[in-house]
């Protein structure tokens, strides 16, 4: 018991405690789960402040973002030129829709990335 009382509370121990309370929150009910999640979110924002929102881009990340922005730009330009000429090739603004739906692959690339 003395080991528990002598340990200092730092960021790691605090978030470990909040995550350890999660199974108890499931037993307690939906409101306690929501409170636990809100406490975790506000604690992260308060303790880490701007460090959460800093993104470090590497060369490959920049190339991937340029590629997807080029696909979006080409889709908008293509449909705009079809619209001005009065050509209804595959439907109204279908290339824009396909270009926007193509962004799901961008999300898959960055969700698979392991953060340090």
C-alpha positions as CSV (number, residue, x, y, z in Angstrom):
1,X,0.0,0.0,0.0
2,X,2.9,2.3,0.7
3,X,4.1,2.0,-2.9
4,X,0.8,3.3,-4.2
5,X,0.9,6.3,-1.9
6,X,4.5,7.2,-2.6
7,X,4.2,7.2,-6.4
8,X,4.0,10.6,-7.9
9,X,1.3,11.5,-10.4
10,X,2.7,12.5,-13.8
11,X,1.2,12.6,-17.3
12,X,1.7,8.9,-18.0
13,X,0.2,7.7,-14.7
14,X,-2.7,10.1,-15.0
15,X,-3.7,8.9,-18.5
16,X,-3.1,5.3,-17.4
17,X,-5.5,5.8,-14.5
18,X,-8.1,7.3,-16.8
19,X,-7.8,4.4,-19.3
20,X,-7.9,1.9,-16.4
21,X,-11.2,3.4,-15.3
22,X,-12.8,2.7,-18.7
23,X,-14.0,-0.9,-17.9
24,X,-15.5,0.4,-14.7
25,X,-17.2,3.1,-16.7
26,X,-18.8,0.5,-18.9
27,X,-20.3,-1.2,-15.9
28,X,-21.5,2.2,-14.5
29,X,-23.3,3.3,-17.6
30,X,-23.3,5.5,-20.7
31,X,-23.1,8.8,-18.8
32,X,-19.9,7.7,-17.0
33,X,-18.4,6.6,-20.3
34,X,-19.1,10.0,-21.8
35,X,-17.7,11.8,-18.8
36,X,-14.6,9.6,-18.9
37,X,-14.0,10.4,-22.6
38,X,-14.6,14.2,-22.1
39,X,-12.1,14.2,-19.2
40,X,-9.5,12.4,-21.4
41,X,-10.0,14.9,-24.3
42,X,-9.9,18.0,-22.1
43,X,-6.9,16.6,-20.2
44,X,-5.0,16.0,-23.4
45,X,-5.8,19.5,-24.6
46,X,-4.8,21.1,-21.3
47,X,-1.6,19.1,-20.7
48,X,-0.2,18.9,-24.2
49,X,-1.6,22.2,-25.6
50,X,-0.1,22.9,-29.0
51,X,2.0,19.7,-29.2
52,X,-1.1,17.7,-30.2
53,X,-1.7,19.8,-33.4
54,X,1.9,19.9,-34.7
55,X,2.3,17.8,-37.8
56,X,5.7,17.0,-39.1
57,X,5.6,16.5,-42.9
58,X,8.2,14.5,-44.7
59,X,9.1,14.7,-48.4
60,X,6.9,11.7,-49.2
61,X,4.0,13.2,-47.4
62,X,4.3,16.4,-49.4
63,X,4.4,14.4,-52.6
64,X,1.3,12.4,-51.7
65,X,-0.6,15.6,-50.8
66,X,0.5,17.3,-54.1
67,X,-0.7,14.2,-56.0
68,X,-4.2,14.2,-54.4
69,X,-4.6,18.0,-54.8
70,X,-3.6,17.6,-58.4
71,X,-6.3,14.9,-58.9
72,X,-8.9,17.2,-57.3
73,X,-7.8,20.2,-59.4
74,X,-7.9,18.1,-62.6
75,X,-11.4,16.8,-61.7
76,X,-12.7,20.3,-61.1
77,X,-11.1,21.7,-64.3
78,X,-12.4,18.8,-66.4
79,X,-16.0,19.1,-65.3
80,X,-15.9,22.8,-65.5
81,X,-14.7,22.6,-69.1
82,X,-17.4,20.0,-70.0
83,X,-20.0,22.3,-68.3
84,X,-18.9,25.3,-70.4
85,X,-19.0,23.3,-73.7
86,X,-22.4,21.8,-72.9
87,X,-21.1,18.3,-73.0
88,X,-22.9,15.9,-70.7
89,X,-20.4,13.0,-70.9
90,X,-21.1,10.9,-67.8
91,X,-23.6,13.1,-66.0
92,X,-23.3,16.4,-64.2
93,X,-20.1,16.8,-62.2
94,X,-19.3,13.1,-62.1
95,X,-15.6,13.6,-62.3
96,X,-15.6,15.9,-59.3
97,X,-17.5,13.3,-57.3
98,X,-15.1,10.6,-58.3
99,X,-12.1,12.9,-57.4
100,X,-13.6,13.6,-54.0
101,X,-14.3,9.9,-53.4
102,X,-10.7,9.1,-54.4
103,X,-9.7,11.0,-51.2
104,X,-10.6,7.8,-49.2
105,X,-7.2,6.4,-50.2
106,X,-5.5,9.5,-48.7
107,X,-7.3,8.8,-45.4
108,X,-6.2,5.2,-45.6
109,X,-2.6,6.2,-46.1
110,X,-2.5,8.5,-43.1
111,X,-4.5,6.2,-40.8
112,X,-2.0,3.4,-41.3
113,X,0.9,5.6,-40.4
114,X,2.3,4.9,-36.9
115,X,2.8,8.0,-34.9
116,X,5.9,8.2,-32.7
